[in-house]
Amino acid sequence: MKTVYSSFTEIDKRLRILNLQREIDREALNLQLKQAKTSLYPPKTVKAMLELLPVFLLPYIKKRWFSKKKKLHE
């Protein structure tokens, strides 16, 4: 769809709007980049891994421990 402009002021207005949208998008991208950098910061990554460790490791340890106890009683 082509837009037909009737004056240069309309063109200038549209160009200003597009320029502002581009600046907003650039700032949003910069913000997302900063957020990604902080979320990948090593202490936060290590903390997240340590929080997940019990969720995955404890069931495995329990399973192994109970299977060894069963073998001892047999």
C-alpha positions as CSV (number, residue, x, y, z in Angstrom):
1,M,0.0,0.0,0.0
2,K,1.5,3.3,-1.1
3,T,0.9,6.4,0.9
4,V,0.3,9.5,-1.1
5,Y,1.4,12.7,0.6
6,S,-0.1,16.1,-0.4
7,S,2.6,18.3,1.1
8,F,6.1,18.3,2.3
9,T,5.0,18.9,5.9
10,E,3.2,15.6,5.8
11,I,6.4,13.9,4.6
12,D,8.4,15.7,7.3
13,K,5.9,14.6,9.9
14,R,6.1,11.0,8.8
15,L,9.9,11.1,8.7
16,R,10.0,12.4,12.2
17,I,7.6,9.7,13.4
18,L,9.7,7.0,11.7
19,N,12.9,8.4,13.2
20,L,11.4,8.4,16.7
21,Q,10.2,4.8,16.2
22,R,13.7,3.8,15.2
23,E,15.2,5.5,18.3
24,I,12.7,3.8,20.5
25,D,13.5,0.4,19.0
26,R,17.3,1.1,19.4
27,E,16.8,1.9,23.1
28,A,14.6,-1.2,23.6
29,L,17.3,-3.3,22.0
30,N,20.0,-1.8,24.2
31,L,17.9,-2.4,27.3
32,Q,17.4,-6.1,26.3
33,L,21.1,-6.5,25.7
34,K,21.9,-5.1,29.1
35,Q,19.3,-7.4,30.7
36,A,20.8,-10.4,28.9
37,K,24.3,-9.4,30.1
38,T,23.2,-9.1,33.7
39,S,21.3,-12.4,33.6
40,L,24.4,-14.2,32.2
41,Y,26.6,-12.7,34.8
42,P,28.5,-15.6,36.4
43,P,27.3,-15.2,40.0
44,K,23.7,-15.2,38.9
45,T,24.3,-18.2,36.7
46,V,26.0,-20.1,39.5
47,K,23.3,-19.2,41.9
48,A,20.6,-20.4,39.5
49,M,22.5,-23.7,39.0
50,L,22.9,-24.1,42.8
51,E,19.2,-23.6,43.2
52,L,18.4,-26.3,40.7
53,L,21.0,-28.7,42.0
54,P,18.8,-30.1,44.8
55,V,15.9,-30.6,42.4
56,F,17.9,-32.9,40.2
57,L,20.6,-34.3,42.5
58,L,18.6,-35.2,45.6
59,P,16.3,-37.7,43.9
60,Y,19.3,-39.4,42.3
61,I,21.1,-39.6,45.6
62,K,18.0,-41.0,47.4
63,K,17.5,-43.6,44.7
64,R,21.1,-44.8,44.9
65,W,21.1,-44.8,48.7
66,F,17.9,-46.8,49.0
67,S,19.1,-49.3,46.3
68,K,22.3,-49.9,48.3
69,K,20.3,-50.4,51.5
70,K,18.1,-53.0,49.8
71,K,21.1,-54.8,48.5
72,L,22.6,-54.9,52.0
73,H,19.4,-56.4,53.5
74,E,19.1,-59.1,50.9
